Amino acid sequence: MATTQISLIRIHTEKTNPPRALWVPFELGRPLGVPGDVAFQTRVLMAALGLLDRESGPVLIDCTEDVPDDGVEYDEDAMTGMVCAIDLPKLPDANAPASVLGQALLGEIDGLAPWYDLAVRSRGRTTVGPSGLEIKAAAKFLADFLEDQSTRAPRDDLEKGRVLKLAYEDLKAYYTESITAQPGYGASLRVENWLFNETTFGRALWMLRDICRASDDEYEKYLGGNSIVPDRQINPPNSIKGAVE
């Protein structure tokens, strides 16, 4: 029986080698893109079904069309792009040592604190917390690890790699909840682009990915390939409407 599928995590598909797969650069949980966009979802489905024409495999094709904006309209005079209503510290130089990056990261967390507090008050909940660390302790551990991979984890009940993952996932949640508490934050893809490309934390995550990918520790190597930075940030698709080759 001929089969085809849609893949959200490319490296997993590379390892399982299904007969036919279309990798899409969308958020986890949204294999067809933006909810309610029938035309876009139809193009994705037709691209996946079109792989059935391939008579042999395995075939893994990249969808070169990224999701459109969520359709939310903004007052361009009031807000352009992702603009914080508070001043965050200037991004460190790209070649700055990890110690400088760590100090900037703590300052950035302080800058976002009012928005995080607002998010928690307005929503009555938070997804920050699985690491069991205070947010600054999580940030300090991340910064210390970037500077010295032999640094000890702040928890003794879990392997260091697991604590590291929980720490940066808590930080991701903190940043996401903070920025989405601001008026006009826009589509979730904008939030992701802001986090990975316009924040000190994002720069720390890119550095962490490189360190983990080069690590001799198997779990850290796994994190570097699968967990730290999303596929679509690593290999951004061409914005060509309907182009799947």
Order of alpha helices (4+ residues) and beta strands (2+ residues): beta-alpha-beta-alpha-beta-alpha-alpha-alpha-alpha-alpha-alpha-alpha
